[in-house]
């Protein structure tokens, strides 16, 4: 909270408190406004280690007392009760070793509000908080929702998400999630959420860093760590033998040769198998049908998202030891321009035997997926 003494927020800040502290520890003045504690720590570092004590103190309703010896700020309970019912405010009670946060009506508390609250706690806390997951549930929100979203948000703040910023990010105090019952479902939630965070890392990676060959190395390392996965990589020569000319055509303008990765997991003796085909365009310029410069060219590094999702999906299924036969096929290439890049009105014969005219080089996704789907059907 911000405490404004003897005036309004425009004229006062926490430095006023220091001036008004008397030898006996009293601060005389009215509390006019309350906001988040984080501002106090930024403006007045001496308060960094203070705690807020919610108390039925005998002090006047509009008096604050700062006790230097105990390093506590004591606020009259009247104000605590008032702000305990303001949404998204955290109240600390060191005597009971508990903090509470008002979420509004439980019936109206939904997934979007949960995500906002978790992000607030993890991003801005100046305390070590332990979140009791069970208290954030209702008919709309399960313990699985709390667990997964906590991991997603923790990952955004502390995880290894792709980030090469040189500016040091402020180190917040850790936040913990308390789960009353640890079971197989909980471990499954942890795995699924972690894998989704890994997908985000791949998606966010810069296109000059996560290239075709770098992605192949990532896939190889992933499969080495999972004994239940079988990996096959097709290079350009092997694709030529298979007449996968649609994929090869899209790759002609790229500096690195196309690769196709096939990951297989056999979890059942059944002959039935499900195959995911993931689009792996590492960057899509549109080719000679160039995307309009500006917003249409931005975020084209995400055109490999289908490949990232397919790869981590099969890895997750294998780690969960699901009794199904599953595989994925991911063609990896760029869609770029140079003197060898395919031209509009080029004609290729696909792996299926059908001839295809490329009316627009920015339709590269359906071209590489057509050959990949044919491979999945035949092999």
C-alpha positions in Angstrom: 0.0 0.0 0.0 1.1 3.6 -0.4 0.5 5.7 2.6 0.0 9.4 1.9 0.4 11.6 4.9 -1.2 15.0 5.4 -2.3 15.5 1.8 -3.0 13.9 -1.5 -1.1 11.5 -3.7 0.1 14.3 -6.0 1.9 16.2 -3.3 3.4 13.4 -1.2 5.3 10.1 -1.4 7.0 7.7 1.0 9.9 10.1 1.6 7.4 12.2 3.6 7.1 9.4 6.1 10.8 9.6 7.0 10.4 13.4 7.7 7.4 12.8 9.9 8.7 9.9 12.0 9.1 11.1 15.6 11.6 9.6 18.1 8.9 7.5 19.7 8.1 5.9 16.3 4.8 7.7 15.8 3.7 9.1 12.4 1.0 11.7 12.7 -1.3 12.2 9.8 -4.2 10.8 7.8 -4.2 7.9 5.5 -5.6 9.2 2.3 -4.7 6.5 -0.3 -3.7 2.9 -0.5 -1.9 1.2 -3.4 0.6 -1.7 -3.8 3.5 -2.2 -1.4 6.0 -2.4 -4.3 6.0 1.3 -4.7 7.0 1.7 -1.1 10.0 -0.5 -1.6 11.1 1.3 -4.8 10.8 4.8 -3.2 11.9 4.0 0.3 14.4 1.0 0.4 14.5 1.2 4.2 11.1 -0.4 4.3 12.2 -3.4 2.2 12.1 -5.9 5.1 9.0 -4.6 6.8 5.9 -6.6 7.3 2.3 -5.4 7.6 0.6 -6.3 10.8 -3.2 -6.4 10.7 -4.2 -5.6 14.3 -6.9 -4.3 16.5 -4.6 -1.5 17.8 -5.8 1.2 20.1 -4.5 3.9 17.8 -6.8 6.5 16.3 -8.5 5.4 13.1 -6.4 7.8 10.9 -3.0 7.2 12.6 -0.2 5.0 11.4 2.6 3.8 13.6 6.0 2.7 12.4 7.9 0.7 15.0 11.6 0.7 14.1 12.6 -1.8 16.7 10.3 -4.5 15.3 10.5 -3.3 11.8 6.8 -3.3 11.3 4.2 -0.9 10.0 1.0 -1.1 12.0 -2.2 0.0 10.3 -5.5 0.2 12.1 -7.8 -2.7 11.4 -10.5 -0.4 10.0 -8.4 0.2 7.0 -7.4 -3.4 6.6 -11.0 -4.4 6.6 -11.8 -1.8 4.0 -9.0 -2.9 1.6 -9.5 -6.6 2.3 -12.5 -6.3 0.0 -10.8 -4.5 -2.8 -10.1 -6.9 -5.6 -6.5 -8.0 -6.2 -5.1 -6.5 -3.0 -2.8 -8.6 -0.9 -3.0 -8.3 2.9 -0.2 -9.8 5.0 -0.8 -11.0 8.6 2.5 -12.1 10.1 0.9 -13.0 13.4 -1.1 -15.7 11.7 1.6 -16.3 9.1 -1.0 -15.9 6.3 -1.7 -13.4 3.5 -5.1 -13.1 1.9 -6.2 -11.7 -1.4 -9.7 -10.7 -2.3 -10.9 -12.1 -5.6 -14.4 -10.8 -5.8 -17.4 -13.1 -6.0 -16.4 -16.7 -6.0 -19.2 -17.4 -8.6 -17.6 -14.9 -10.9 -14.1 -16.0 -10.5 -13.0 -17.5 -13.8 -9.9 -18.6 -15.6 -9.0 -15.1 -16.9 -9.1 -13.7 -13.3 -7.0 -16.6 -12.0 -4.3 -15.9 -14.6 -4.3 -12.2 -13.7 -4.0 -12.9 -10.0 -1.2 -15.5 -10.4 0.7 -13.1 -12.7 0.3 -10.3 -10.1 1.7 -12.5 -7.3 4.6 -14.0 -9.2 5.6 -10.8 -11.0 5.3 -8.3 -8.3 5.8 -10.0 -4.9 8.1 -8.5 -2.4 7.5 -11.4 0.0 8.0 -15.1 -0.2 4.5 -16.3 -0.9 3.1 -19.9 -0.8 0.0 -20.1 -2.8 -2.6 -22.6 -1.5 -3.9 -23.9 -4.8 -7.1 -25.4 -3.3 -8.4 -22.0 -2.2 -8.4 -20.7 -5.8 -10.8 -23.4 -7.1 -14.5 -23.3 -7.8 -17.0 -24.9 -10.2 -15.2 -23.2 -13.1 -11.6 -23.7 -12.0 -10.0 -27.0 -11.1 -6.8 -27.7 -9.3 -5.3 -28.7 -12.6 -6.1 -25.2 -14.0 -4.3 -23.6 -11.0 -1.3 -25.9 -11.3 -0.8 -25.5 -15.0 -1.3 -21.7 -15.1 1.0 -21.2 -12.2 3.8 -23.1 -14.1 3.1 -21.0 -17.2 3.4 -17.8 -15.4 6.4 -18.9 -13.3 8.0 -19.8 -16.5 7.4 -16.4 -18.0 9.2 -14.8 -15.1 11.9 -17.2 -14.1 12.0 -19.8 -16.8 14.4 -20.3 -19.7 12.1 -18.7 -22.3 14.2 -17.3 -25.1 15.5 -13.9 -24.1 18.9 -12.3 -24.9 18.2 -9.0 -23.3 21.4 -7.6 -21.7 19.4 -5.6 -19.1 19.3 -7.6 -15.9 15.8 -8.5 -14.8 14.9 -7.7 -11.2 15.2 -10.8 -9.0 11.9 -11.3 -7.2 11.5 -13.4 -4.1 10.4 -17.0 -4.9 6.7 -18.0 -5.0 5.6 -21.5 -4.1 2.5 -23.5 -5.0 1.1 -25.7 -2.2 -0.7 -28.8 -3.3 -2.5 -30.9 -0.7 -2.5 -34.1 -2.6 0.3 -35.4 -4.8 -0.8 -38.0 -7.2 -0.2 -39.2 -10.8 -2.6 -36.6 -12.1 -0.6 -33.8 -10.5 2.6 -35.1 -12.0 0.8 -35.2 -15.4 -0.2 -31.6 -15.0 3.4 -30.6 -14.2 4.7 -32.5 -17.3 2.1 -31.1 -19.7 2.6 -27.5 -18.5 6.4 -27.8 -18.7 6.2 -29.2 -22.2 3.9 -26.3 -23.3 6.5 -23.9 -21.9 9.2 -25.6 -23.9 7.0 -25.1 -27.0 6.9 -21.4 -26.2 10.7 -21.3 -26.0 11.0 -22.8 -29.5 8.4 -20.4 -30.9 10.0 -17.3 -29.4 13.5 -18.2 -30.6 14.9 -15.8 -33.2 15.0 -17.1 -36.8 18.7 -16.5 -37.2 19.4 -18.6 -34.0 16.9 -21.4 -34.3 17.7 -22.4 -37.9 16.9 -25.7 -39.7 20.1 -27.4 -38.6 19.8 -26.1 -35.0 16.2 -27.4 -34.8 17.4 -30.8 -36.0 20.1 -30.8 -33.3 17.4 -29.9 -30.7 15.2 -32.8 -31.9 18.2 -35.2 -31.8 19.0 -34.3 -28.2 15.3 -34.6 -27.3 15.1 -38.1 -28.6 18.3 -39.2 -27.0 16.8 -38.4 -23.6 13.7 -40.5 -24.3 14.4 -44.2 -24.8 10.8 -44.7 -26.1 11.3 -42.6 -29.2 12.6 -43.6 -32.6 14.0 -40.8 -34.7 14.5 -40.8 -38.5 15.9 -37.7 -40.4 15.5 -37.4 -44.1 18.0 -35.1 -45.9 17.6 -33.6 -49.3 19.0 -36.6 -51.2 16.6 -38.9 -49.5 13.7 -36.5 -50.2 14.7 -36.5 -53.9 14.6 -40.3 -54.0 11.1 -40.2 -52.5 9.9 -37.5 -55.0 9.0 -35.1 -52.2 9.5 -32.3 -54.7 6.9 -29.9 -53.1 9.1 -29.7 -50.0 12.3 -29.4 -52.0 10.8 -26.6 -54.2 9.9 -24.5 -51.2 13.4 -24.9 -49.8 15.2 -23.8 -53.0 15.7 -20.2 -51.8 17.1 -21.3 -48.4 20.7 -21.2 -47.3 20.3 -24.4 -45.3 19.0 -27.6 -46.9 15.6 -29.0 -46.0 15.2 -31.7 -43.4 12.3 -33.9 -42.5 12.2 -35.4 -39.0 10.0 -38.4 -38.2 9.6 -39.3 -34.5 7.8 -42.6 -33.6 6.5 -43.9 -30.3 5.1 -47.5 -30.0 3.0 -47.8 -26.9 0.7 -50.6 -28.1 0.9 -53.9 -29.8 -2.0 -52.7 -32.0 -1.2 -51.9 -35.7 -3.3 -48.7 -35.4 -1.2 -45.5 -35.4 -1.9 -41.8 -35.2 0.5 -39.4 -37.0 0.7 -35.7 -36.5 2.1 -33.6 -39.3 3.6 -30.3 -38.2 4.4 -27.3 -40.4 8.0 -26.4 -39.9 8.6 -23.2 -41.8 11.5 -21.6 -39.8 10.8 -18.2 -41.4 8.3 -17.3 -44.1 9.1 -14.3 -46.2 6.4 -15.3 -48.7 9.0 -16.1 -51.4 8.7 -14.1 -54.6 5.1 -13.4 -53.7 6.7 -11.3 -50.9 4.7 -10.5 -47.8 3.9 -6.8 -47.6 6.7 -5.3 -45.5 5.7 -4.3 -42.0 3.2 -6.2 -39.9 2.7 -9.1 -42.4 6.4 -10.0 -42.2 6.7 -9.7 -38.4 6.2 -12.9 -36.3 6.9 -15.2 -39.3 9.3 -17.0 -37.1 6.2 -18.6 -35.5 5.5 -20.5 -38.8 7.3 -23.4 -37.3 4.8 -23.7 -34.4 3.1 -26.8 -35.9 6.5 -28.6 -35.9 7.3 -27.6 -32.3 3.9 -28.7 -31.0 4.0 -32.0 -32.9 7.4 -32.9 -31.6 6.7 -32.1 -27.9 3.3 -33.7 -28.2 4.8 -37.1 -29.1 7.5 -36.7 -26.5 4.8 -36.0 -23.9 2.8 -39.0 -24.9 5.9 -41.2 -24.6 6.8 -39.8 -21.2 3.2 -40.5 -20.0 3.5 -44.1 -21.4 0.1 -43.8 -23.1 -0.8 -47.1 -24.7 -1.1 -45.8 -28.2 1.1 -45.8 -31.3 1.9 -42.2 -32.2 4.3 -40.5 -34.6 4.9 -37.1 -36.1 6.4 -35.9 -39.3 7.9 -32.4 -39.4 9.3 -30.9 -42.7 11.7 -28.1 -41.8 12.6 -25.4 -44.2 12.6 -21.6 -44.8 10.5 -19.8 -47.5 13.0 -17.3 -48.8 14.1 -15.5 -51.9 17.3 -15.8 -53.9 18.2 -16.6 -57.5 17.3 -20.3 -57.1 14.0 -19.8 -55.2 10.9 -21.2 -56.8 9.0 -18.8 -59.0 5.2 -18.2 -59.3 3.8 -20.6 -61.9 6.5 -23.3 -61.2 5.2 -26.8 -61.6 6.3 -29.8 -59.4 5.3 -33.4 -59.3 4.5 -34.3 -55.7 5.2 -37.6 -53.8 1.6 -38.6 -54.5 2.2 -38.4 -58.2 0.0 -35.4 -58.7 1.4 -32.3 -60.5 1.1 -29.0 -58.7 1.3 -25.5 -60.1 2.5 -22.9 -57.6 0.3 -19.9 -58.3 1.5 -18.1 -55.2 4.8 -18.8 -53.5 3.3 -17.7 -50.2 1.2 -20.9 -50.2 4.3 -22.8 -49.0 2.5 -24.4 -46.0 0.1 -26.5 -48.0 2.9 -27.6 -50.3 5.2 -29.0 -47.6 2.3 -30.5 -45.7 1.0 -32.3 -48.9 4.2 -34.2 -49.3 4.5 -34.9 -45.5 0.9 -36.2 -45.4 1.6 -38.5 -48.4 4.7 -39.8 -46.6 2.6 -40.5 -43.5 -0.1 -42.3 -45.5 2.4 -44.5 -47.4 4.9 -45.2 -44.7 
